[in-house]
Amino acid sequence: MNTLNINIKNEVIIASFVGVDYFNNQNYIIIKDQIEEIVKNHNTTLILDFSNIIHFDASTFCALTINLRTAKRHNSKFILTNLSDRLTEVVKVMNLNRVFTIYSTVDEFFEI
């Protein structure tokens, strides 16, 4: 089963993915609802750590966009980290680096 591993550091929620190395419309939907619940809490900062993920499809980008909109409605921050080189290129080609806040690593977020 696909789940989120949740850690908290300096009041920031860091979610990494357990039991999956790629996302498509069938398996991301399981986690999407968990993420929705986290970002519905006002003024939450959520970092999604994609360090174990090697691929996701267009439906995953759609689901992430829905999560981002929910976060903004609830004054929460929604951050992506540790995207693989391949995913980083896809994000850039689709200009999604202008939509999402992205850091190379979780540690980079905390250095700023």
C-alpha positions in Angstrom: 0.0 0.0 0.0 1.2 3.5 -0.8 1.6 5.7 2.2 3.2 8.9 3.4 6.0 8.9 6.0 5.5 12.0 8.0 8.3 13.8 9.9 8.2 17.2 11.6 11.1 19.6 11.8 10.9 23.1 13.1 7.1 23.0 12.7 7.4 22.0 9.0 5.8 18.8 7.9 8.1 16.6 5.7 6.3 13.9 3.8 8.1 11.2 1.9 6.6 8.3 0.0 6.8 4.7 1.2 6.1 1.7 -1.0 6.2 3.4 -4.4 8.9 4.7 -6.8 6.6 6.1 -9.5 3.2 7.7 -9.6 0.3 7.3 -12.0 -3.4 8.2 -11.8 -4.2 5.0 -9.9 -1.6 5.1 -7.1 -1.2 8.9 -6.5 -4.9 9.3 -5.8 -4.4 7.2 -2.6 -1.8 9.7 -1.3 -3.5 12.8 -2.7 -6.3 12.7 -0.1 -3.7 12.4 2.7 -1.9 15.4 1.4 -5.2 17.3 1.1 -5.9 16.8 4.8 -2.5 18.1 5.8 -2.7 21.3 3.8 -6.2 22.1 4.9 -4.7 23.1 8.3 -4.2 26.8 8.1 -0.6 28.1 7.9 0.9 24.7 7.4 4.2 24.2 5.6 4.3 20.9 3.8 7.4 19.6 2.0 6.9 16.6 -0.3 10.2 14.7 -0.6 10.4 12.9 -3.9 13.8 11.3 -3.3 12.4 7.8 -3.9 10.3 8.7 -6.9 11.8 8.1 -10.4 8.7 8.9 -12.5 5.2 10.3 -12.4 2.8 10.9 -15.2 0.6 13.9 -16.2 -2.2 12.9 -13.9 0.2 13.2 -11.0 1.0 16.8 -12.0 -2.8 17.5 -12.1 -3.2 16.0 -8.6 -0.2 18.0 -7.3 -1.8 21.2 -8.8 -5.0 20.4 -6.9 -3.0 19.9 -3.7 -1.3 23.3 -4.4 -4.6 25.1 -4.9 -6.0 23.6 -1.7 -2.8 24.7 0.2 -3.1 28.3 -1.1 -6.8 28.5 -0.1 -5.8 27.5 3.5 -2.7 29.8 3.6 -0.4 26.8 3.6 2.9 26.3 1.8 3.3 23.4 -0.5 6.9 22.6 -1.5 8.4 19.9 -3.7 12.0 18.6 -3.1 14.4 16.0 -4.3 13.0 15.7 -7.8 15.0 13.3 -9.9 17.0 14.8 -12.9 14.4 13.5 -15.2 11.4 14.9 -13.3 13.3 18.2 -12.9 13.6 18.4 -16.7 9.9 17.6 -17.2 8.9 20.3 -14.7 11.1 22.9 -16.5 9.8 21.9 -20.0 6.2 22.3 -18.7 7.1 25.6 -17.0 5.8 24.1 -13.7 8.9 25.5 -11.9 6.9 28.8 -12.1 3.9 27.2 -10.5 5.5 25.1 -7.7 8.0 26.1 -5.1 10.9 23.6 -5.6 14.1 23.0 -3.7 16.8 20.6 -4.6 16.8 19.0 -1.1 14.9 19.3 2.1 18.0 20.7 3.8 18.2 23.5 1.2 14.7 24.6 2.3 15.9 25.0 5.9 19.1 26.8 4.9 17.1 29.8 3.5 
